[in-house]
Amino acid sequence: MSTLAPAQPSESPTSELVTFDFRSPGKMAREQVRSLEVAHETFARRWGSVLTNTLRALVHLELVGVQQLTFEDYVRSMPNPVVLGVVDLPPLPGGALLEINVPMGLTMVDRMLGGLGRPVGVRRPTELEATLLTEILEHGAEAIGETFRPFVEVEAGLSSVEFNPHLVQTISPSEMVLVLVYSVAIAHGGRSDGLATICYPFSLLQPAAERLGRAGWEHRPIVNLDGDASAAETMRAHLADIDVEVSVTLRPSSITAAELASIQPGDVIRLEHRVDEPVIGRLGGTEIFTARAGRHGRRRAVQILEWRQP
């Protein structure tokens, strides 16, 4: 282990020394990596929610791994072609990379064009497919920006899209990068699975490294109740995009164990719920409203009659 001071003639002898480990140049501290993992729950939730609306199918992202390696090794691990977006995050220096594999990207495009999202082989996307893939990556870039804004005010934007990873010149081959690997699952009758990665060069994360190590996202309050309006607004913006499951139930009905054992396909079970009786809306196990059951066009629907106090 050795210590080095920045070689700048203008600095005084009392400048703070920087610790440098020659055996592991560029490794991020464990607590910093953990803080990034926690923060990127926002990314997975936001991008997954947008993709769900765009593809008209449930999309779930889950973090499956974090790696620290050189950019050259990261590029070598990717197939060619690949869908790779360069994301600028000013005022942070340089750019990040958002990558999805081609089969998953083309499956998303098929859904956007009204198809069933059938699996496809590895091939270079057409010009039309490239336009739609750019839209998908733009949503991902916005989700990355939302991840950073609670502690660094950034303006995230997609600057370019490449399909050959060797053409990306924004990061030096020898620079250390942090790579977050996500599984992407699309449920649309069947199921499609793929991978997505986010690559951050250490030079981009360095301006925020001190804050990450000192507090970390998991220890930072989201809202200051003493009057921080911007923090409260940030919390409201995040809460508005959280998916919640609401169910509607009828009055419970009872049958004997003998009747249950003798049920066959085609049998009719008489319910104790009257036709004109309101149904109960629940969030989790909590009753939140009463409603009248009916139809809206060709879909079954409920009309809310009254909110209930939890």
N, C-alpha and C positions, 0 to 999 in steps of 0.2 A: 504494500500500500504506500502511495506517495502523495504528496500535496503539491499543487502547482498554483501559482498566482498568475492572473492574466498579464500577458507581456505587453503592457501599455506604458510607455515612458511617462505619460502625464499622471499616472496614479501615484498616490503617496505610499510610503512603506507600510502604512497601517491598513492598507486595503485588505478586505476579508479574503482569506485563502479558500480555495475550492478543492474539496476532496476528490481524488480521481483514483479509481481502482483499475490498474492495468490488466488484471486477470479477468475482469468483467466490465469492459468499457460500454457504458450506456444502459445498464440494467436499471429499470425503474424500481423504486422501493415497493415492497409488498403492499403497504397500506395505500399507496397511490394507485396501484393496479386495482386493488379492491374497490377504491372509491370510483374509479372509472367504470368498473363493472356495474356498480349500483346505479350510477348516473345514467348508464345506457339502457336501463329498464324503461326510461322515457322514450328512447329511440325505438325500441322494439314495440312498445305500446302504440306510439304515434304512427309509425310506418305501417304496422300491421293493421291499424284501424283504417288508414287511407286505402291500403290495398284491398281490404275487405269491401269497402264501398266501390272501388274502381272495378274490381273483378267480379262483383256480385257473388262472392263465395267467401267463406270464413278463412282468413289467413292468420296463421299463428307463427310468431318468431320466438325462438328460444336460444339464449346464449349457451353454446356447448364447449367453448374453449377460448383461451387467451394465450397468445404466443409473443415472445420477444425475439426477434431475429433480424438479420440484415435485409434491406430491401431487395437485394439480388436474390437471396434465398426465397423471399416471398414471391417474386416474379417467376422463379423456376418452378414453384409449386403449382402454378396456375396452368390450365390447359390453354390451347390456342386454336380457335378463337374463344374469347371470354367477353362478358359485358362489364366494362370497367369505366366508372365515372370519376372525374377529377372534381373534387369539392373544395372551393375556396372558402376560407373562414376568416376574413379580415375582421379585426386587426391582427389575428394570429398569423405568424409567418408561414409561407408555403401553403400546401394544400393536403387534404386527406383524400383517400381513395375509397370508393364504394363499389364492390364487385358482386355480381351474381353469375352463376354458371349459365351457359347458353340454353340448355334444355329447360331449366326453370324459367328463364326469361321468355323463351318462345311459348311456353305453356301459358304464361301470363298474357302475352300478346293475343294468343288464340281466344282466351276468355274475353279480352277487351273487344275483340271483333265479333263476339256473339257465339263463339264456338264452345265446345265442351271442355277445353283445356286438356286435350289428349297429349300424352308424352311424345316428344319428338327427339330426333337424333341431334348430334353436334354438327352444326353448320354455321356459316356466316350469315347473320340476319340480312334481309333485304332492306332497301331504303325505307319502305313503309314500316317494316318492323323496327328499324333503328329509330324512327321518329317516336313510336309508341314506347320503346324501351327508354328513350331519353325522358319521356314524361314520367315513367316509373322512377327513374333515378332522381329526377328533380324533387319528387315527393320525399325520397330518402334523404336528399340533401337538406330539405327543410326540417326533417325530423332530427338530423344531426345538429342543426342550428338550435333547435329547441332544447336539446340536451345540454348545450354549453351555456345558454343564455342565463340560467339562474346564477352563474358565478362569473361569466365573462360575456360582455355584450358583443356578439358577433353578428355578421350579416352573411349567412350561408348562401351559397349559390353554386350551381353546377356549371363549370366552365367548359368542359369538353367530355366527350364519350369516345372511348377507344375499344376496339375489338381484338387488337393485338397487344398483349401486355408489354412487349418489348419496345413499343413505341412511346411509352410513358416516360418522359424525361424530367418530371417535376421533382424527383427525389434521387439523390446520389445513390448508386448501387451499394456503396459501403455503409450507408447510414443505417443506424438501428431504427426499427419500427415496432410499434405495438399493433398486433392484429387481433381483432375480436371476431370470432367465428360464430355464425348463427345458423341454426337449422330453420328452414322455411317450409311450412306445411300448408297446402291449400286443400280444403275439404269442399268438394263439389260433386256429391254423389259418390265418386270414388275418392282418391286421395293422391296428391302429387307432393313429392318431397324434393328439396334441393338445399343448397347452401348459399349463404351470403357472407361477405366479410367486409369489415371496415379496417383500413390501414392508416395509422397515424404515425408520421415521422416524429422522432423525439424532439426535433427542433421546433415543431409546432406545439407540442405539449409542454415544452420547457417553461414558457412564461406563466403557465398555470400550475407548475409542479409544486411550488412552495405552498400554495393554497391547498392543493390536494393532500400534501403530506401533513399540513398543520391541523386541518379540520376534517376534510373529506365530506362527500355528499351525505353519507349516512348520519353525520353528526350536525349538519347544518339545518337550522330551522327554515322551513319553507315560507312561513309567514311571520312577520313581526307584528304582534298584536298591539304594539304601542303606537301604531299609526303609519306603518310602511305600506302605503297604498300600492306601490309598484309590485311589492312582493305578494300582496293579497291578490292583485290582478293576475299575476303569474300562476298562482295556485288555482284561481277560478278557470283560467284558460286550460290548465292541465286536467282539472276535474271534468270539464265539459266534454272531453274526448274519451273519458273512461267508459268502457262498455259495461253495462249492468244487465243482469238477466231478470226479467219480470215474468211471472207466471200468473195464470188465472185459474182458479179452482172452483168446483161446485161444492155443494154441501156433501160431506161424507155420507156414504151409504153402507149398510151392513147386510151381509148374507151369512148363512151358516157354513161351517166347515164342510159339511156334507154337500151343500150346493156348490161350493168352490171346487171340490174334488170331482164333481160330475159335469163341470162346464165343458162344452164342446164348441168347436167353430160353428158359427151361425146362431148360437144361443143369444138371447136378449136378456140383459140384466136391467131390472127396473130400478131407477134411481129415486132417492128421496128428495131430490131437488125439484121444486116446482118450476114450471115453465116461466112464470112471471117473477120468480125470485131473483134478486141480484146475485151476481157472481162476485168472488173476492179476488182482488189483485194483491199479489205478494212480491216483495223484494227480499230474497233469501227466505227466512222464516217469518218475516214481519208483514202483517197486513197493512197495506198502504192506501187502498181505495176500494170502493164498491162500484160495480159497473153493470150495465145491461148487455147481454150477449146478443149478437146479431150478425149482419153481413155488411161489407163495404165493397160494392161491386161484386166480384167473384170470390173475394176473400172473406174468411171469418174475421170478425172484429168485435170489440167491446166499446161501449160508450160510457165514459166515466161519469158516475152520478155524484160521488162524494169522496173527498179525501179523508183518510182516517189518521188520527194522531197516533204515532208509534208509542 
